[in-house]
Amino acid sequence: MLSEEESMPVPAVDLKQVPRSKSYKDVKGARGLWAIFWTASTFPTQTTTSLSLSLTTTAVTATPVTMSGTDYKFEGWLGFDKSSAHGNMQWGEFEPKPWEETDIDIKIECCGVCGSDIHTLRSGWGPTNYPCCVGHEVVGTVVRAGSKVEGGIKVGDRVGVGAQSDACRNRTDKECKICADGKYNYCRVRHVGTYNSVYMNGGKSYGGYATYQRVPSFFAVKIPEGMPSSHAAPMLCAGVTTYAPLKFHGVGPGKRVGVIGLGGLGHFGVMWAKALGADEVVVISRSSSKKADAMAMGATGFIATGEDPEWLNKNRSTLDIILCTASSADMPFNDYLFLLDLDGVFIQVGAPDDDLPRIKQMALIFNRIKLTGSLIGSPDDIREMFQLAVDKKVQPWVNEISMKDANKAIVDFEAGKPRYRFVLKNEDYTPVAPQA
């Protein structure tokens, strides 16, 4: 029989005062051993709070609830300051964006390592909003799908998320002609990166060096059947960052293409140029150490600038388009421009922490050169790229690494060890059964 104290009713609790982002808390003023256990989820227009009570005369027992209010944890490698870029990330739980019915939760199978990750961890492109979980080449299985998801995505689908996870899409009071044209990757009103950004509902974005990820479904793309996840992952940033400008500037039969730098981005540039039908694909690098690899990827020529003092004179005005993936502030930028023929196009996609070298005007003037850049790609660009990869059997060169070794991976990445893209894999990943 309960004592008088134990049988007293639970005092009223003002649920509006329940703090968000807590998985368990005793309500102050509760009598005896009564305890309150809740899960709260915040939506753009309303707050829904569920409350359950349990009674015991000896101890309080509660089913663990994660920070996200789900039965799975959002955990990952977190950078807390600039030193994290030197292999000092820490594993921990983070709170995903507040749930919206257009969202999906992804159980992460793998995530590519990108130079952007290291730039962000060390605040190279500006102050990072620590703690930060990087990784924007994410592939996994949908484990939760809202009632208003877009793109026909459902639980059990294998999807990928690239460097962008949201845009304004004309959901604010500012007109965005860019989003209206479907060029979401250039949105100037509200461009949300897959990590180190803030969503329209105030939630923070966290990347794919993790177990789970929550993102708006609009920016998740289904992975083609039969394509290995470790191949799809690096295409989501490095792949589309090189594919989109080559396609936009008309690479195809009759074109001579140069690719500066044979790394994660550069090796994709070579394969896309070949897949798009370019007559010539020339790799430009400091040394010939990667020449054999370049030829195996489909290159027709190779220029080693550090080994041949006459490299410029021998190759002047021989290219129509150059894709520069290098991110060095001291590269021979102006000499590269002289490799272009009349009306040539120079596309910069590498982004160093510092500025590019000072540009001299004569190469631009005498050859009417177009100097331009390019930023990742839209969801439609990614779908189109995937289809080309399937049709032309484009297969990136990847090194698979356990997610638990992420700290070592980013150090080795900075040392130039990938051949040619690192992909982190969750060893305990198991696929989720498709929804009927």
Helices and strands as residue ranges (DSSP letters): G 15-17, E 35-42, E 47-54, E 75-78, G 82-86, E 90-93, E 103-112, H 115-121, E 138-145, E 158-161, E 164-166, H 177-180, G 184-186, E 192-193, E 212-216, G 217-219, E 220-222, H 229-234, I 235-239, H 240-248, E 256-260, H 264-275, E 280-285, H 291-297, E 301-304, H 311-315, E 319-324, H 333-337, E 340-348, H 361-367, E 370-373, H 379-392, E 398-402, G 403-405, H 406-414, E 421-425
